[in-house]
Each structure stands twice: as C-alpha cells, then as structure tokens.
Amino acid sequence: MNSQRITNVLLFASLFVVCGVVFAQKDSNSAAITIEKEVLLSDVDFLKRNLELGQPGLYNYTTKEEIDAFFDEVRSRITDKMSSIDFYRLIAPLSNLVKNGHTILVPSSEWEDEVITNASLLPLDLYFYKDQLYVLHNVSDQTELAAGSLLKSINGKPAMEIFNHMVDRWFKDGHNQTRPREIVEEEYRLLYTHFFGDAEQYELAIVSPEGEDLIFEVKGIQEPEFKKRLTERFNIEYVPWWRRAPEPLSFKIMNETAYLKVTQFSNGTKSKDGRRFTKFIKSSFKTIKDKGVDNLILDLRGNQGGNVKPQLELLRHLINEPFHLYSEVFANLRSLPNPEYYEFDLLSRTEFKKNFSSEKVDGVYPMKSQLGFEENPQQPSENLFQGNLFVLIDGWSFSATGEVCGKIKEHLKDAVFVGEETGGNPVTNISGIQTFLTLPNSKNRILICLVSYTTDVSFKNDGHGVVPKHWVRNTVEQEINKKDSVLDFTLELINRE
C-alpha cells in the first residue's frame, strides 16, 4: 500500500522558510487573542498523537522520521505566544506530508466566521489555466478591469506564488495537484486571508486581454457583498464546494453516441425526471443496449464521491467479469483517544463498532464482510456495455470517483480518459468514518479519517489519480463563454475514430 516516499528532508526547511517570509510581511489579526507558548506546544503534541493513533496511511508518502522531524521543527519555532491563525499558518505545511485529500486542516471556527462576515476580501473570481491566473468575474468597483485579464501580482507579490503557496497547504491525495488547484482557485479570496491577512485596498498588476500592462487599485469587499455582486452582475449563485448539491443525473443519445453524466455516487441523487440512482443507471444501460449504441461518454467531472452501492451499480454495467471493489479495508482503532474533542455522532460510533472486527489482525482492525468487500464477487449486469468507453474526468473527480476510475482502468484497458487527472486516488482512499478534531487551545481543526480502503487493482499507488490520455481544460475565454471543450473534444475524437 505504501507508495513513493518523500526522500528530501530539506522539504521541511523550505516549507518553513516560505512560511517565515509570509509571516514577516503580514501582521497577525489585531483582534486575535494570543496564546501562551506552553499551551501551543501541548496542541502540537495533541495533534501528533491523535494523527498517529487514528489516521491509517499516515506514512503512505512520508516516513515516520520525516513526520517526527516536522513536529520537532514546529515546536522549535514556537518561541513566544502567538495567535490562533499564526499557529495555523505554522502547522499548515502538514498537508504536504500527510497527503490525504480527506484530511482537511482548517483554522478555528471563530476565525473562519470572522473572515466570511467581516474581512475585506479580494473582489475577484479567478481561473487557473496552464500555470497562470486569470480574472473570470470582476466584482470590484473598477468595472473596466476586463474578464480574461491575466493577474500578475497582488500588492507587489506574484499571484501565482501566492496560489502555489496555498495549493501546497491544501490537503490532496498523494502528489495530486488538480484538486487543490480547483479549491484554491475557487476560494482564493478566502484562503488569501487565512495565509496573508486581508487589506482595505489591493494593488493589482494585470495584463489585459489585448496585451496591455495595467495597474488597478481595488477596494476589498466582504463576502456577503461578493456573493451579491456575483449574482447581480453574472447571475451566479455562489455556494461553497463542500456544500454544493450535485446536479441531476442525466442521459441522452447524441448522433449514435450515449452521454451519461454521473454527478454523485448516492442513491439520494436523482435524474431530472426524478429517478433515483439505481433505477436511472439500469434504465440508461438498457436503452444503450436496446438501441445498439457503440460509443458511451461517461462524464464523472465534478463527482466528488459517495457510497459503495451506487459505485457497484455503475461498475456492474461496465466490467465484463466478476470483480471486487476492495481488496483490503481496516481501521487503526475502534474508539477515539480524546472523544471530547471530536465531532463524532452516535450513528458513526455504532457503524464503527458494528462493521469492524473486535480483534486486531496484524496490528489493525479489519472490516467485516460488507458490500464492496464481501466474499462473493460482483457479477456483470445483463445490460453490460461492451462498446467504446470515453471517461471525462477532472480534479473534482474525487474519493469514490477515484476508485471507480481505478476499476475502469484495471478492467477496461481500451477506455479513453479525457480531461484532467482525477483528484481522487485510484488505489488508496483514506476516508470512511471521518470526524473533526478541535485542538484544545488554538481551536484549529483537522478532519481525522479512520478507515483505509484499498481498491482491488493490480497497479501500484504512484501518488497520482488516473491520468487522462488526452489532457483538455477550458481556456479562460472558453470558460467565460461557458463552452465545454472537454466534451467537444471527445465528440470530435469519436467522429475521427
């Protein structure tokens, strides 16, 4: 299960040097209460202990020695009292060591509430394309700042340097970059404030769509005003990625090619006509078979995961041999070491005790026989699709979607992936029962994941998602004009072949 290890111990030094530069440029939040050194040091030990006890796969990409060195370095840098957000900035590089996309480290809820209600935020909605940041929607008072402009710097600091700094501090599966880039792109204004603080005014260096170098002074705006202007000017209702409801499932046949959009692996997700997942999938594949369609476009873009049963329902219509979804599932523990600091509901506790063995095997608690991890394999559907499969993927294709793409890659060697690398790992998924741990003193929080799933595939975990055969992403012009270059490319590909 272990994959490529980080071998350069200088990683720690470089992470902290960057942090040091950032801290030197920005003052701490003047309203934040500073916390004594001794209790911050206890938070460091508390975080390390709970990760080591509860989180499976902690050393999938980083050795124990490197994790230990990181926490030692954090301790050495706490020389005096500091605010909660400064402490968060200090421990944030942990993301590049744990490298699990479900294990999210966030500031205290008090800080986040302050940011989304009162902070003076960058009034731009940005778009990432080929190592550059572009203005997608301008909601500032400077209306002449054109969409499609290249953003070069913010208050004298290169915009991409800021972007990469935040991507490095967002949790991701292994070495994947597509998912954290999508999230940082969307939340740039908020994460900027987490790491650099806010400003009443921002000086922006841009290159206009016509190639002209320009400087704009824009006033920061609060998040409610950002959302209001986005709706008024562009008819866009902003909902955070972690709260967005999936679009309806959809199916259609276009010029003898079937198009199937699966937005979430959940029985609660419905099609536009109200059919639930299982009924929708069965009906769609029956139609494909009845009409003799030879080409299927399976669109998994934006699908952030879900549950086992819907995964199996889809896979049974694609894989032409008996199969298992998982080869191994286990947890490190059956009860939390400090339950009073976790947001852990009764249902999760019941599920944990019911579904896992009460005795350790080789140092872990194996899962009992469950759907996806049962003794008897899944069988192909009578409406199995055996034609040409094209799978559309992107950085939002995460968690269970990474597993589904892994199974397709394993069993359908001729399947063609188009788009961008999946954000979810096709081999290893550390998630399952998840619960936020609040650090006792700083109140920063981390989502601890308690279950390790290994997809039943023959290839090894290289720290990446499924990589497409054809890399395609909208340019900023295509994004502004609401084009779908990935689907257009795939349809052209089918026509050519």
N, C-alpha and C positions, 0 to 999 in steps of 0.2 A: 504493500500500500504506500510505502514511502516513495517519494519522487525526488526530483533533482533537489539537492541541498544547496543552501547558500554557503559558499566557501570563503567569501571575503569578509573577514571580521572587521575590516575598515568600514563596512557598511554603517556600523553604529556611529563611528566618529563623524562620517559625512552627514548622517541624519541629524545629529545634534548640532553640528556646525551650522547647517541651514536653519535649524530652529533658533540658534543663538542670534543669527543675523536678523531674523524676523522679529524676535523679541526686542532687539536693540532699536528697531525702527518704530515700534509701537508701544505706547503706554498701556498698562493694564486698565481694565474698566474701572473708572474712578468710583463707581458705586459699589464695586465688589468688596466684600469683607475679606481681609487677608486671613490666612490660616497658618497656625504655628507650624514650624518645621517638623516637630516631633510627630504630630498627628498626620501630617502629609507622608512622612516616612512609614507610618503604620498603614496608610492607604496603599502604598506601593507593595508592601508585604502582603496585605489582604488581597489585592488584585492578583498577584503572582500565585498565591496559594490556591485561590479559587479556580484559576485557569488550569493549574497543574492537576487539581483533583477532578474537576468536572469535564474539561474540554477534551474529547477524543481528537486525535490527529494534531495535537499541539506541535508535534515535531515532524510533521509531514514534509515541511520545506525548510525547516530551521532546526539546528541541533539544540539539545538542552543547554550545552555550553554557551551557545550564542544567545539563547533566551536569558540565561543567568547573567551574562555579560551586559545585556541591555538593561535589566533591572538594577544591576550594580551601578551602571552609569547614571541612570535616573536618580538613584539615591545620592550619588556624589554631587549632582547638580542642584540638589535642594539644600542650599546653604543658609537660607533665611525663610521667613514666612512669605507666602505668595497667595495670590487669588486663585479661586477655583478654575477660572478659564486659563490662567497661566500654567497651572498644573496639568490641565487637559492638553494644552499645546506641548507640554513636555513628554507626556506619555503617548501622544498620538502616533508617533512613528512605529508603535507596536504593530500597526496594520501591516507593515512590510515584513513582519516576522511571522505572525500567526497565519496570514494569508488565507483566511477563510471568509468567504463572501457573506455568510450569515452572522458572523461575529462582529457586530457593529459597536464601535466605541463613540459615544456622544457626550457633549457637555451636560451639565446639570440641567434639570428641567427649569429651574429659575432663570438660568442664563438663556436658554432657548426661548422661554416666554418673553424675556426682555427683548431679544433680537426680533422676534416676529411681531412685536407690538410697538416698540419704541425706537429701534435702531434706525439710523439714517443709511439706507442701502443704495448700492449702485443701481441706477434706474435703467438697466439694460437686460434683455433676454438674449443669451448668446448661443452660438452654434459652432461646434468643433468640426473641422474638416482638414485633413492632411497637415496636422501639426500647426494649425493656425486657428485663431478665434475670430468669429465674425459676428456682427450685430444682426440678430434675427428680427427682434422687435425693439424699437426705441420707445420707451415710455417716459423719457426725460422732458424737461421744458424746452430743450433745444431740438425742436422738431425738424430742423434742417439736417440733423445727423441721420444719414440715409441708411436704410436696411441694406445689408450686403457689404457694408464697410468693414474693413479689416481692423480689428482692435490691436494696436501695437503695445500700448502701455497704460497703466493706471497710476496716477500720482508719481510718475517717473519710474515705476517698476514694470518690467516686461510682463504683459498679460499672460503669455504662455509660461513664464517662470512661475507666476502665481498659480496658474492652472495645474501645472505639473506638481507643484508643492502640495496642493490639496489632493490630487489624484494619489500621490504617494501615501497619503494619510487616510485614504478611504479603504475599507476592507474589500478584498477581492479574493476570488478563488485562484490560488497559486500565483502565477505570473501574469494573469489576465489583466488587460488594460481597458478593454472595451466597456465593461460595465461601470467601473469607477469613473471613466470619462463621461459616460452618459449622465451619471448622477451629478458629477461636479459641474458639467455643462448646464444642467437644469437648475442647480442650486448655487451657482457661482456667487450670487449676491449675498446669500446667507452664509455660506462657508467662508467667503472672504472675511466676513465679520467675525466668525469664530476664530480665524487664524491671524487676522491682521487688524481687527477693530474696524469700526465704521468711521465715516467722515461726513461733515456737513456738505462738503463740496469735493468733487472728483475732477481732476485734470486728465483728460483722455487724449492720447495721441492715436489718430486713426489714419487709414488710407481709404479714401472714398472709392466707390465702385469705378470711378473714372480714373483712378490712379493718383489723385491729388493728396498730398500730405496735409493734414489739418489738425488743429488743436481745439478741443471743446472743453469748456468749464460747465459741468452739470451739477445741479443740486441733488443731494441724496434724498430719497423718499422712503417713507415707512412701508412695510409690507402690505397693509390694507390698501394703501394708495396704489402700490404697484399692481395689485390684482384688479383694482377698479379701472385703472387706465388700460390694462391689457384687455379687459372686456370691452371698454368703450371704444378703443381705437382699432382693435383687431378681432373683436367678437370671440375672444378666447377666455374660457373659464379655467383659471389655474387651480389644479388640485395636485398636491404633492404626490410623488411617485409611489410612496408607501401607503397612500390612501385611495388611489385611483381604482375605481371599479373597472373590471375588464370590459372591453367592447363585446357585443353579442357574437356568438359563433356564427360563421357564415359559410355558405357553399353555393357555388354556381359553376356552370359549364360555359366556357368561352372558346368558341372555334375548335371544338372537339378536345379541349383541354379542361380538366376539372381543377377548380381552385377551392381549397379548403383552408379556412382561417380558424385556427385553434388559439384562442386568446388566454385561456387558463385551464389547467387540469383540475377541474372541480365539477362535481355533479350539480352544484348550485348555479353554474354558468349556463345560460340559455341562448338559444338562437333567436333571431329576430321574431320568429313566429311562435316562440315560447317553448320549444322543445328542449328538454334537459340533455346533458352531455351524452349519455349512453344512447338514448333514442336518436339523437342528432347524428352521431357517428355511424350507427348501424344503418340509418336511412341513407346517409350520404354515400356510403360504400356500396350499398345495394343499387343505388342509382348509377354509380360508376360502372358496376358490373353489368347491369341491365342494358346500358347504353353502349357498352363495349369501348369505353374511353381508355386510351392507351397512355395518356400523359396526365400526371397529377402534380399540381403545385401545392405543397403543404406549407402554409405560412405560419411559422412559430415566432415571428418577430413580436416583441413586446410581451411575450408569455413568460411571466416571472415564476412559474412553477405551479404547485398544487399538490394533489393527492395521488395515491398509488392506483386506485381503481380506474380513474379516467386514463391514466398513463397506459395501463394494461389494455383497456378497451381500444385505444388507438393502435397500439403495437400489434394486437391480435389481427388487425386488418392489413398489416404491412409485412410482418415476419412470417415466412413460409415454412417454419419448423417449430417444434416445441421449444419453449425458452423460459428462463427465469429472469426476473428483473434484477435481483440482488444475489450476490454470492456470499456476502457477509454483512451482518448488522449487529452492532453491540454498543454498550454504554460503559463508561468507566465506573459509575456509581449508581446506587438506587435511591439515595437520599442526599440532600444538599448539606454542605458543611455549615453554612450560616443562613438557614432558611429565612430568618427575619429580614434579611437584606435583599431577598429575591421577590420579584413579582411572579409568584408561582401559584396558579389556581388549582382548585381541588380536582378538576377534571384531568389536568396534566399529571398530577400525582397518581391518580387512580390508573390512568393509562400506563404510566411508567411501571408501576408495581405489577399490573396485570400482564403486560406484554413482554417482560424480560425475566430471564431466569433468576432465581433467588440465590444461586450459587455461581461463583466466578469460575470461568474456564480460561486458562492461560492469562489470568490477570484482569479479565473483563467480564461483563455480564452479557451473554449472548441474548439476542432476541429469540423469543419462542416462535414457532411456526405462525406466520402471518401472511396476508395477501401480499404477493410480490416476493415473499421469502418462504414459500411453502415447499413441501417435499415434492409434490407433483408439479410438473411444468405447465405453463400456459399453452393452450392449443390455438392454432391459427383459426381464424373465422372462416365460415363458409363463403363469405363475400370478400375473400382476400384479394387485395390489389397486387397484380404481378406485372404491371407495366413500368413505364419510365417515371421515376420519382425525382422531383426537384424540391429541395427544402430551403425555405427562406429563413435566415437567422440574423440576429444582431446581438449587441451587448446586453439588451434587456432579456434575452432568452436565458433564463437563469434557473437554478435549483433543479426541480423535476424535469424541466425542459432540457437541461444539460444531460440528464440521464437518458431521456427519450432519444436525443440526438446521438448519444453514445451507442444505444442499442441499434439505431438505424445504421450508424457507421459500421458496427460489428456484423450485422446480418445482411445488409443491402449494399454490397460493395460498389454497385453502379449508381447509387444515389448521388445526385449532384447538389452540393450545398452552395447557396448563393447569398451574399450579403457580407456580414462581418462575424468574426469569431464569437461564439456563444459566451455569455458571461458566466454560465454555469459549467462546472467541470463534468466531463462525461464518465469519469471513473470513480471519483471520491466526492461524497456530499456529506459534510458535517452539519447537521441541522436537527431535524426531528423535534424533540421536546426542547423548546427554547424559552429562556426566561431572562429578563433584565436583572442584573446585579447592580445595586447602587452602592458606591463606595461610601463608607460611613461618614467621612469627614468632608471631603471635597464635593460629594454628591454627584460626581461624574458617573456615567452609567455605561455598562457594557452588556451586550446580549450574549450570554453564555449558551452554547449549543451542546446538548448532552448525548446525541446519538450519531454514530458513524455508519454511513451506508456505503457499501462498495458495489458498484454496478457490475453485473455479470458479463464482462467483456474480456477479450484476450489481450488487448493492447494495454500498455502501461500508462500510468499517470505522468505526463510530462509537464504538468503545471499549467496547461492551457486548455481552453474549451475546444469544441470542434471548430476547426479552421475551414472556411469555405474554399471551394475550388476556384470560385470567381468572387473577388472582393469588390463589392459595389456599395456605395453610400451616396446619398444625395449631396450634390454641391449645395452651397448656400443659396444660389439662385433657384435651384430645383426645390429646395426646402421652402423658400419664400413663396414660390408659385404652387406649392402643395403637389408636386409631382411625386411619382413613385418609381424612381429609377431602378430599384431592385426588381420589382415585378415586371416593368417594361423590358429590362434586360433579359429576364428569364423567358418571357414570351417570345422575344426575338431569338433567343437561343433554341427554343423548341422549334420555331419555324425553320431555322437554319438546319437543324439536325434531323 
